[in-house]
Amino acid sequence: MRIDENTIKTITSIAKEYGATQMFLFGGALESPADARDIDLACGGVTGWKLFELAAQLEDTLHINFDLVSMDPSSRFTRHIESKGKRLI
């Protein structure tokens, strides 16, 4: 699943509306887009139920399946995403 610039702009615009302070693309859509079944995103600044609402809004708007994880609090996993992922915000 290739992600074009318009899709990235839509993702970042919606994420900012929810208060995202950082957003990273990681996983299959970044590493092997042709084989990806969904888009893996990590988001900072959006907590609790708002994170689930953001994921639902992204899916409803773009008609793409998303896996959205929180960057808060920092962990070994989130530091790995920061070092290997593509920063969108």
C-alpha positions in Angstrom: 0.0 0.0 0.0 1.8 3.1 -1.2 1.1 6.3 0.6 1.1 9.4 -1.5 1.7 13.0 -0.4 -2.0 13.8 -0.3 -2.6 11.0 2.1 0.2 12.1 4.3 -1.2 15.7 4.3 -4.6 14.4 5.3 -3.2 12.2 8.0 -1.1 15.1 9.5 -4.0 17.6 9.2 -6.4 15.3 11.1 -3.8 14.4 13.7 -3.0 18.0 14.4 -6.7 18.7 14.9 -6.6 16.1 17.7 -3.5 17.7 19.2 -0.8 15.5 17.9 2.7 16.9 18.6 4.5 14.1 16.7 3.6 11.4 14.2 5.7 8.6 12.8 5.0 6.2 10.0 6.6 2.8 10.6 6.1 -0.9 9.8 5.1 -2.5 6.6 3.7 0.6 4.8 7.2 2.1 5.2 9.4 -0.9 4.8 7.6 -2.9 2.1 4.6 -0.8 0.9 3.5 -3.3 -1.8 2.9 -5.9 0.9 1.3 -3.7 3.6 -2.3 -4.3 4.6 -2.6 -1.3 6.8 -0.7 1.8 7.9 1.2 1.8 11.2 1.4 5.1 12.9 2.8 6.3 16.2 1.4 9.4 17.7 2.5 11.7 20.5 0.4 14.3 22.3 -2.9 12.4 21.9 -3.9 10.3 24.9 -6.7 8.2 26.2 -9.9 7.8 24.2 -8.8 10.7 21.8 -6.2 8.3 20.4 -9.0 5.8 19.5 -11.1 8.6 18.1 -8.2 9.8 16.0 -7.7 6.3 14.6 -11.4 6.0 13.7 -11.4 9.5 12.1 -8.4 8.5 9.9 -10.1 5.2 8.8 -13.4 6.9 8.1 -11.8 9.7 6.1 -9.3 7.7 4.1 -11.0 4.3 4.0 -7.7 2.7 5.0 -7.0 0.4 8.0 -4.7 2.0 10.5 -2.8 0.7 13.6 -2.2 3.7 15.8 0.0 3.5 18.9 0.9 6.1 21.4 4.4 7.6 21.8 3.5 8.5 25.4 5.2 7.5 27.6 8.6 6.9 26.0 9.7 3.3 25.9 12.2 1.1 24.1 9.5 0.5 21.4 8.8 4.2 20.9 12.5 5.0 20.7 12.9 2.3 18.1 10.1 3.9 16.1 11.7 7.3 16.4 15.0 6.0 15.1 13.6 3.8 12.2 10.3 5.5 11.3 9.5 8.4 9.0 8.5 11.5 11.0 5.3 13.1 9.6 4.9 15.7 12.4 
